[in-house]
Amino acid sequence: MSDNNPPQSDRSPRIDELLAPYFAKYQRERRYPGLIFEYGKRTVLQINVPSRDLPNLLQAKPASANNPASGKHRPEIKGHADDIKQYICKRLKKNKKWILGSFTANVAPEMITVEELGMGFCIVVIPQIVKLDLTDGQHRLTAIRDLMKTDASLLKNESFPITLILEDDFKQCQLDFRDLAQAKPIEKSLSLSFSEYSGRDGIANKLIEEVTMFRGKTNRLDKSPRKKDKLIYTTNYIARAVSCAFVDNPEDELENFEDTEQIEKMFNSLATSFNVFFSQCNHTRHICDTSIEKLTVEEVTKFKKECLLGVSVGLEILGRLLYCTCEQKSNSFNSQKILLLAQLDWSRTNSLWHNNVVRKKTKNGKTTLPISWGASAIADAVESAKNQLRW
């Protein structure tokens, strides 16, 4: 037999066979395979923990509402844990992939046992009476605990990563939380831009590429357009308009629309409607037909200042009026009614929008036309337009 093909009896032992003596030695304690490494001037362990262990293994020590020094991290933010629960539940119900960030916790080194195996591998032994103090992840922990109380089988096959810092200095743990919290919150438009192709986010992201008025003129990273880049819209503006067009509610994520064929049909119909509208409307035709490279900052600034369709409120009104043209059974839009919408005067100076989304103000002989962003103002503007159109 060739030396390159050793007998089966000479095979290398499996990792579980190598670890079996350690697991037997600490059979009454919680023990996890782990990685051990050094960074930030401390020893850090990485372990994966079955969901059933989390409620008793991790403990949160949040600060009281008005005393930051009383805990190791911020007071719980109302509603955040529920958001995480809803995210997990929605993904599980649809049998889709989901992910949560790693927990970060700390423990005094003498409270646990670390059996080093070499090359950074180890066995982490945590006595049953020991709890790990969370530095980051309290809302995720609350969400998981609540889900397990509601339905213990829901997460029974899941394991969650924990980054465990061997640190017992209370002040340092607080500093660690502060440093972990330094990351800038992700903007809504950027979040939507990374969404999968389903529901309103999927439709919105495709519209940005297929609707001439949106292509190259939409900020897909930030919460507001950047004037110097000649951007007019954001992904979030367009997503809200999509929801308005199909269900007359800017907050609806259209999660009931999951069928790929149905979404494709909805997208094609709405893309066509937007392209017809923007190309036929006197107020948008030039902006629509001109590439972002050829448009000037002055042209974009003038458009946003003078035309209601240059701001998010106008796009939402358009979406709600498109809903009035929507033929629900076919998820398509009435082309004749869209041409009527394009004939409306969408300038801020038009009295149609005054005393609803445009609040005309005169001071020292100078008249300004500021925008009112309230939901009731938008609803009044939609009714005003419908009355003029006799819908």
PyMOL commands that set and color helices and strands:
alter all, ss='L'
color gray80, all
select helices_A, chain A and resi 8-10+15-25+51-57+68-70+80-93+109-111+138-150+170-180+188-193+199-210+227-229+235-247+260-280+285-289+297-306+308-310+312-325+335-342+351-353+375-389
alter helices_A, ss='H'
color red, helices_A
select strands_A, chain A and resi 30-39+42-50+58-59+103-107+113-118+121-126+132-136+159-166+218-219+233-234+326-327+332-333+361-363+366-368
alter strands_A, ss='S'
color yellow, strands_A
deselect
rebuild
show_as cartoon
